[in-house]
Amino acid sequence: MKKILLPMDGSACSRAAVPMAKEMAASTGASIVVMTVGNLPETATMAHEEKEELLGMLNRAMKEHELTADPRVEMGGDPAQGILTVADEENVDLIVMSTHGRSGLSEFTQGSVAREVVRDGRKPVLLVRPKEGTQ
């Protein structure tokens, strides 16, 4: 394994996957690409501002978790498609991400980025469920 993709959205739930990604990278010698997906802004100035804000969020998370990784922001709005695009472009070997673990009606109405990544992707996905009460 050479490269792991770690999608994050800034939530505590998304950060639950960090320890597993770090452990997988340490045991295999893989590098980590930490990424997030930004909205598709109306102007180039707004795009630049949003991208800088999201890079700041990723850098703060990396510092907090003592994570050495390459940060990447994919602008486009759809989180699942953004994750899949970066996974393909970076040619990752594994995607490590958290899931809320919803089921039933709440999963149907709120959708599931993790479900879409597993269903539509071409890379293995390791899903990490956060501890109870993590949002």
C-alpha positions as CSV (number, residue, x, y, z in Angstrom):
1,M,0.0,0.0,0.0
2,K,1.4,3.3,-1.1
3,K,-1.3,6.0,-0.6
4,I,-4.4,6.4,1.7
5,L,-7.1,9.0,1.2
6,L,-8.7,10.5,4.3
7,P,-11.8,12.6,3.5
8,M,-12.8,15.1,6.2
9,D,-15.5,17.7,6.5
10,G,-14.4,19.4,9.7
11,S,-16.8,17.5,11.9
12,A,-15.8,15.5,14.9
13,C,-17.4,12.5,13.2
14,S,-15.1,12.8,10.2
15,R,-12.1,13.1,12.5
16,A,-12.9,9.7,14.0
17,A,-11.2,8.1,11.0
18,V,-7.9,9.8,11.6
19,P,-6.4,7.3,14.1
20,M,-7.2,4.3,11.8
21,A,-5.7,6.1,8.8
22,K,-2.5,6.9,10.8
23,E,-2.3,3.3,12.0
24,M,-2.7,1.9,8.5
25,A,-0.1,4.3,7.1
26,A,2.4,3.5,9.9
27,S,2.0,-0.2,9.4
28,T,2.3,-0.1,5.6
29,G,4.6,2.9,5.0
30,A,1.8,4.6,3.0
31,S,1.4,8.3,2.7
32,I,-1.9,10.0,3.5
33,V,-3.8,12.5,1.4
34,V,-6.3,14.4,3.6
35,M,-9.0,16.1,1.6
36,T,-12.3,17.9,1.7
37,V,-14.9,19.0,-0.8
38,G,-15.9,22.6,-1.1
39,N,-19.0,24.2,-2.7
40,L,-18.8,25.3,-6.3
41,P,-18.7,29.1,-5.8
42,E,-20.1,31.7,-8.1
43,T,-16.9,33.7,-8.7
44,A,-13.2,33.0,-8.8
45,T,-12.7,35.2,-5.7
46,M,-15.2,33.3,-3.7
47,A,-13.6,30.0,-4.9
48,H,-10.2,31.2,-3.7
49,E,-11.5,32.3,-0.3
50,E,-13.4,29.0,0.2
51,K,-10.4,27.0,-0.8
52,E,-8.2,28.9,1.6
53,E,-10.7,28.4,4.4
54,L,-11.0,24.7,3.8
55,L,-7.2,24.3,3.6
56,G,-7.0,26.0,6.9
57,M,-9.5,23.6,8.4
58,L,-7.5,20.6,7.1
59,N,-4.2,22.1,8.4
60,R,-5.7,22.6,11.9
61,A,-7.0,19.1,11.9
62,M,-3.7,17.7,10.8
63,K,-1.9,19.7,13.6
64,E,-4.4,18.6,16.2
65,H,-4.0,14.9,15.3
66,E,-0.2,15.2,14.7
67,L,-0.9,13.9,11.2
68,T,1.6,14.3,8.4
69,A,-0.4,14.4,5.1
70,D,-0.8,16.1,1.8
71,P,-3.9,18.4,2.1
72,R,-6.2,18.7,-0.9
73,V,-9.4,20.6,-1.5
74,E,-11.7,19.5,-4.3
75,M,-14.2,22.2,-5.4
76,G,-17.4,20.9,-6.8
77,G,-20.1,20.6,-4.1
78,D,-20.9,16.9,-4.2
79,P,-18.9,15.2,-1.4
80,A,-19.1,11.7,-2.7
81,Q,-18.1,12.6,-6.2
82,G,-15.3,14.8,-4.9
83,I,-13.9,12.0,-2.9
84,L,-14.1,9.6,-5.8
85,T,-12.4,12.1,-8.1
86,V,-9.5,12.7,-5.7
87,A,-9.2,8.9,-5.1
88,D,-8.8,8.4,-8.9
89,E,-6.5,11.4,-9.5
90,E,-4.2,10.5,-6.6
91,N,-4.4,6.8,-7.4
92,V,-4.9,5.9,-3.8
93,D,-4.9,2.3,-2.6
94,L,-7.4,2.8,0.2
95,I,-10.0,5.3,1.3
96,V,-10.4,5.5,5.1
97,M,-13.5,7.5,6.2
98,S,-16.0,7.7,8.9
99,T,-19.7,7.0,8.7
100,H,-22.6,8.1,10.9
101,G,-23.9,4.6,10.7
102,R,-27.5,5.8,10.1
103,S,-30.0,3.3,8.9
104,G,-33.7,3.3,7.9
105,L,-35.5,6.5,7.2
106,S,-32.8,8.9,8.5
107,E,-30.3,7.3,6.2
108,F,-32.7,7.5,3.3
109,T,-33.7,11.2,3.9
110,Q,-30.2,12.4,4.8
111,G,-28.3,10.3,2.3
112,S,-24.9,8.8,2.9
113,V,-21.7,10.0,1.5
114,A,-20.0,6.8,2.7
115,R,-22.6,4.7,1.0
116,E,-22.1,6.5,-2.3
117,V,-18.3,6.2,-2.1
118,V,-18.6,2.5,-1.5
119,R,-21.2,1.9,-4.2
120,D,-19.7,4.1,-6.9
121,G,-16.0,3.9,-6.3
122,R,-13.3,1.7,-7.7
123,K,-11.1,1.7,-4.6
124,P,-11.3,-0.2,-1.3
125,V,-13.0,1.7,1.5
126,L,-12.5,1.2,5.2
127,L,-15.4,2.8,7.2
128,V,-14.8,3.9,10.7
129,R,-17.8,4.4,13.0
130,P,-17.3,7.2,15.6
131,K,-17.8,6.7,19.3
132,E,-21.4,7.1,20.5
133,G,-22.4,10.7,20.8
134,T,-19.8,12.1,18.3
135,Q,-21.4,14.5,15.8
